[in-house]
């Protein structure tokens, strides 16, 4: 091997090593956490039959979501997702804490659910057609110019 060929190979080694490290790093899993679920020690501070909606919000913080009806509950949701390369993100862990209230707003029950307790609900996507989509914005704007009544402007 000549001296110039040896130096070229020596210069390419760090580049090749860098490419291999980037490829390996691109294939490692990245985990992301979304949401908040109170711990068991925090839930011990909420007393069933005594605490109200306001005291639960002060103790545990604002819920991730709440029920539509007044006597519905507070829901704290946490999700851990795994991102791996170019694949779709995958949910690997989900926790839900449901705090339900009675008609007076007093805590009735506290329950914890995991990903294994849930079931998949398929949402159907329905799109409403509109007549506006067939015309551009400029065409709609210019089409309204002929509808102006000058006598109505003078009044």
BALOBA-1460 file (C-alpha; in Angstrom, 3 decimals):
// residues 155
<rec num="1" residu="x" x="0.000" y="0.000" z="0.000"/>
<rec num="2" residu="x" x="1.333" y="3.413" z="-0.867"/>
<rec num="3" residu="x" x="1.645" y="6.264" z="1.559"/>
<rec num="4" residu="x" x="-1.099" y="8.362" z="-0.133"/>
<rec num="5" residu="x" x="-3.558" y="5.458" z="-0.130"/>
<rec num="6" residu="x" x="-2.879" y="4.911" z="3.586"/>
<rec num="7" residu="x" x="-3.578" y="8.576" z="4.404"/>
<rec num="8" residu="x" x="-6.840" y="8.500" z="2.428"/>
<rec num="9" residu="x" x="-7.993" y="5.450" z="4.374"/>
<rec num="10" residu="x" x="-6.905" y="7.140" z="7.606"/>
<rec num="11" residu="x" x="-8.975" y="10.220" z="6.759"/>
<rec num="12" residu="x" x="-12.047" y="8.135" z="5.842"/>
<rec num="13" residu="x" x="-12.085" y="6.145" z="9.098"/>
<rec num="14" residu="x" x="-13.465" y="8.965" z="11.286"/>
<rec num="15" residu="x" x="-16.038" y="9.754" z="8.608"/>
<rec num="16" residu="x" x="-17.140" y="6.098" z="8.389"/>
<rec num="17" residu="x" x="-17.221" y="5.824" z="12.189"/>
<rec num="18" residu="x" x="-19.360" y="8.959" z="12.337"/>
<rec num="19" residu="x" x="-21.808" y="7.567" z="9.765"/>
<rec num="20" residu="x" x="-22.117" y="4.306" z="11.688"/>
<rec num="21" residu="x" x="-22.779" y="6.188" z="14.949"/>
<rec num="22" residu="x" x="-25.449" y="8.351" z="13.291"/>
<rec num="23" residu="x" x="-27.138" y="5.246" z="11.829"/>
<rec num="24" residu="x" x="-27.144" y="3.492" z="15.223"/>
<rec num="25" residu="x" x="-28.441" y="6.614" z="17.003"/>
<rec num="26" residu="x" x="-31.235" y="6.946" z="14.435"/>
<rec num="27" residu="x" x="-32.437" y="3.452" z="15.254"/>
<rec num="28" residu="x" x="-32.612" y="3.921" z="19.018"/>
<rec num="29" residu="x" x="-35.977" y="4.335" z="20.727"/>
<rec num="30" residu="x" x="-37.048" y="7.719" z="22.054"/>
<rec num="31" residu="x" x="-39.688" y="7.810" z="24.775"/>
<rec num="32" residu="x" x="-41.950" y="10.822" z="25.316"/>
<rec num="33" residu="x" x="-44.350" y="11.422" z="28.176"/>
<rec num="34" residu="x" x="-47.588" y="13.374" z="27.718"/>
<rec num="35" residu="x" x="-50.053" y="14.397" z="30.402"/>
<rec num="36" residu="x" x="-50.136" y="14.138" z="34.187"/>
<rec num="37" residu="x" x="-51.440" y="11.521" z="36.600"/>
<rec num="38" residu="x" x="-51.266" y="12.109" z="40.369"/>
<rec num="39" residu="x" x="-49.255" y="9.608" z="42.385"/>
<rec num="40" residu="x" x="-50.779" y="7.299" z="45.005"/>
<rec num="41" residu="x" x="-49.428" y="9.520" z="47.800"/>
<rec num="42" residu="x" x="-51.176" y="12.548" z="46.261"/>
<rec num="43" residu="x" x="-54.422" y="10.573" z="45.892"/>
<rec num="44" residu="x" x="-54.293" y="9.685" z="49.604"/>
<rec num="45" residu="x" x="-54.860" y="13.387" z="50.347"/>
<rec num="46" residu="x" x="-58.283" y="13.236" z="48.660"/>
<rec num="47" residu="x" x="-60.953" y="11.883" z="51.014"/>
<rec num="48" residu="x" x="-63.974" y="10.153" z="49.456"/>
<rec num="49" residu="x" x="-67.224" y="11.622" z="50.780"/>
<rec num="50" residu="x" x="-65.528" y="14.777" z="52.118"/>
<rec num="51" residu="x" x="-63.596" y="16.580" z="49.364"/>
<rec num="52" residu="x" x="-65.363" y="18.637" z="46.699"/>
<rec num="53" residu="x" x="-64.534" y="19.586" z="43.111"/>
<rec num="54" residu="x" x="-62.681" y="22.703" z="44.240"/>
<rec num="55" residu="x" x="-60.627" y="20.941" z="46.920"/>
<rec num="56" residu="x" x="-59.669" y="18.165" z="44.452"/>
<rec num="57" residu="x" x="-58.504" y="20.766" z="41.920"/>
<rec num="58" residu="x" x="-56.428" y="22.464" z="44.657"/>
<rec num="59" residu="x" x="-54.934" y="19.189" z="45.904"/>
<rec num="60" residu="x" x="-54.251" y="17.387" z="42.614"/>
<rec num="61" residu="x" x="-54.166" y="20.267" z="40.155"/>
<rec num="62" residu="x" x="-56.350" y="20.932" z="37.154"/>
<rec num="63" residu="x" x="-57.548" y="17.742" z="35.419"/>
<rec num="64" residu="x" x="-56.529" y="16.759" z="31.886"/>
<rec num="65" residu="x" x="-60.224" y="16.700" z="31.041"/>
<rec num="66" residu="x" x="-63.567" y="16.618" z="32.767"/>
<rec num="67" residu="x" x="-66.955" y="15.173" z="32.005"/>
<rec num="68" residu="x" x="-69.552" y="17.021" z="29.974"/>
<rec num="69" residu="x" x="-72.271" y="16.779" z="32.609"/>
<rec num="70" residu="x" x="-72.117" y="18.599" z="35.952"/>
<rec num="71" residu="x" x="-72.155" y="15.417" z="38.034"/>
<rec num="72" residu="x" x="-69.405" y="13.910" z="35.885"/>
<rec num="73" residu="x" x="-65.827" y="13.490" z="37.043"/>
<rec num="74" residu="x" x="-62.275" y="14.716" z="36.628"/>
<rec num="75" residu="x" x="-59.919" y="12.674" z="34.474"/>
<rec num="76" residu="x" x="-56.131" y="12.764" z="34.729"/>
<rec num="77" residu="x" x="-54.449" y="11.065" z="31.754"/>
<rec num="78" residu="x" x="-50.788" y="10.236" z="31.161"/>
<rec num="79" residu="x" x="-49.371" y="8.531" z="28.048"/>
<rec num="80" residu="x" x="-45.873" y="7.239" z="27.331"/>
<rec num="81" residu="x" x="-45.100" y="6.936" z="23.616"/>
<rec num="82" residu="x" x="-42.182" y="5.225" z="21.909"/>
<rec num="83" residu="x" x="-40.742" y="6.750" z="18.743"/>
<rec num="84" residu="x" x="-38.508" y="4.361" z="16.808"/>
<rec num="85" residu="x" x="-36.858" y="5.501" z="13.595"/>
<rec num="86" residu="x" x="-39.353" y="6.302" z="10.855"/>
<rec num="87" residu="x" x="-42.114" y="4.094" z="12.275"/>
<rec num="88" residu="x" x="-45.391" y="5.428" z="13.619"/>
<rec num="89" residu="x" x="-45.242" y="6.343" z="17.336"/>
<rec num="90" residu="x" x="-46.496" y="3.533" z="19.568"/>
<rec num="91" residu="x" x="-48.300" y="3.909" z="22.900"/>
<rec num="92" residu="x" x="-46.439" y="1.742" z="25.415"/>
<rec num="93" residu="x" x="-48.060" y="2.924" z="28.644"/>
<rec num="94" residu="x" x="-51.210" y="4.845" z="29.531"/>
<rec num="95" residu="x" x="-52.667" y="5.651" z="32.926"/>
<rec num="96" residu="x" x="-55.972" y="7.273" z="33.742"/>
<rec num="97" residu="x" x="-57.185" y="8.397" z="37.148"/>
<rec num="98" residu="x" x="-60.931" y="9.043" z="37.305"/>
<rec num="99" residu="x" x="-62.331" y="11.056" z="40.211"/>
<rec num="100" residu="x" x="-66.132" y="10.905" z="40.144"/>
<rec num="101" residu="x" x="-68.511" y="13.195" z="42.012"/>
<rec num="102" residu="x" x="-72.112" y="12.943" z="43.154"/>
<rec num="103" residu="x" x="-74.865" y="15.500" z="42.452"/>
<rec num="104" residu="x" x="-73.647" y="17.753" z="45.308"/>
<rec num="105" residu="x" x="-70.083" y="17.861" z="43.904"/>
<rec num="106" residu="x" x="-68.566" y="15.637" z="46.619"/>
<rec num="107" residu="x" x="-66.038" y="12.917" z="45.688"/>
<rec num="108" residu="x" x="-67.818" y="9.596" z="45.195"/>
<rec num="109" residu="x" x="-64.991" y="7.371" z="43.927"/>
<rec num="110" residu="x" x="-61.358" y="7.368" z="42.764"/>
<rec num="111" residu="x" x="-60.264" y="4.767" z="40.202"/>
<rec num="112" residu="x" x="-57.007" y="4.097" z="38.352"/>
<rec num="113" residu="x" x="-56.939" y="2.451" z="34.930"/>
<rec num="114" residu="x" x="-54.056" y="1.269" z="32.758"/>
<rec num="115" residu="x" x="-53.560" y="0.603" z="29.070"/>
<rec num="116" residu="x" x="-54.569" y="-3.034" z="29.579"/>
<rec num="117" residu="x" x="-57.981" y="-1.911" z="30.932"/>
<rec num="118" residu="x" x="-58.869" y="0.112" z="27.843"/>
<rec num="119" residu="x" x="-60.238" y="-0.798" z="24.481"/>
<rec num="120" residu="x" x="-59.728" y="0.780" z="21.105"/>
<rec num="121" residu="x" x="-62.535" y="2.992" z="19.847"/>
<rec num="122" residu="x" x="-62.511" y="3.697" z="16.133"/>
<rec num="123" residu="x" x="-63.588" y="7.169" z="15.164"/>
<rec num="124" residu="x" x="-65.359" y="7.679" z="11.873"/>
<rec num="125" residu="x" x="-64.340" y="10.754" z="9.975"/>
<rec num="126" residu="x" x="-67.183" y="12.479" z="8.205"/>
<rec num="127" residu="x" x="-66.544" y="15.486" z="6.015"/>
<rec num="128" residu="x" x="-69.296" y="17.923" z="5.198"/>
<rec num="129" residu="x" x="-69.212" y="19.154" z="1.640"/>
<rec num="130" residu="x" x="-69.675" y="22.873" z="1.043"/>
<rec num="131" residu="x" x="-70.311" y="24.842" z="-2.116"/>
<rec num="132" residu="x" x="-67.609" y="27.331" z="-1.150"/>
<rec num="133" residu="x" x="-64.742" y="24.956" z="-1.910"/>
<rec num="134" residu="x" x="-65.446" y="25.015" z="-5.669"/>
<rec num="135" residu="x" x="-64.683" y="28.751" z="-5.923"/>
<rec num="136" residu="x" x="-61.474" y="30.555" z="-5.095"/>
<rec num="137" residu="x" x="-61.363" y="33.360" z="-2.556"/>
<rec num="138" residu="x" x="-60.836" y="36.018" z="-5.238"/>
<rec num="139" residu="x" x="-63.817" y="34.741" z="-7.265"/>
<rec num="140" residu="x" x="-66.033" y="34.840" z="-4.161"/>
<rec num="141" residu="x" x="-64.870" y="38.362" z="-3.331"/>
<rec num="142" residu="x" x="-65.451" y="39.679" z="-6.863"/>
<rec num="143" residu="x" x="-68.803" y="37.891" z="-7.074"/>
<rec num="144" residu="x" x="-70.095" y="39.939" z="-4.127"/>
<rec num="145" residu="x" x="-69.204" y="43.294" z="-5.739"/>
<rec num="146" residu="x" x="-72.195" y="43.176" z="-8.083"/>
<rec num="147" residu="x" x="-74.620" y="42.720" z="-5.173"/>
<rec num="148" residu="x" x="-74.005" y="46.156" z="-3.627"/>
<rec num="149" residu="x" x="-77.078" y="48.401" z="-3.674"/>
<rec num="150" residu="x" x="-75.950" y="52.085" z="-3.951"/>
<rec num="151" residu="x" x="-79.253" y="53.405" z="-2.561"/>
<rec num="152" residu="x" x="-78.715" y="51.427" z="0.636"/>
<rec num="153" residu="x" x="-75.354" y="53.165" z="1.128"/>
<rec num="154" residu="x" x="-76.949" y="56.647" z="1.025"/>
<rec num="155" residu="x" x="-79.432" y="55.958" z="3.806"/>
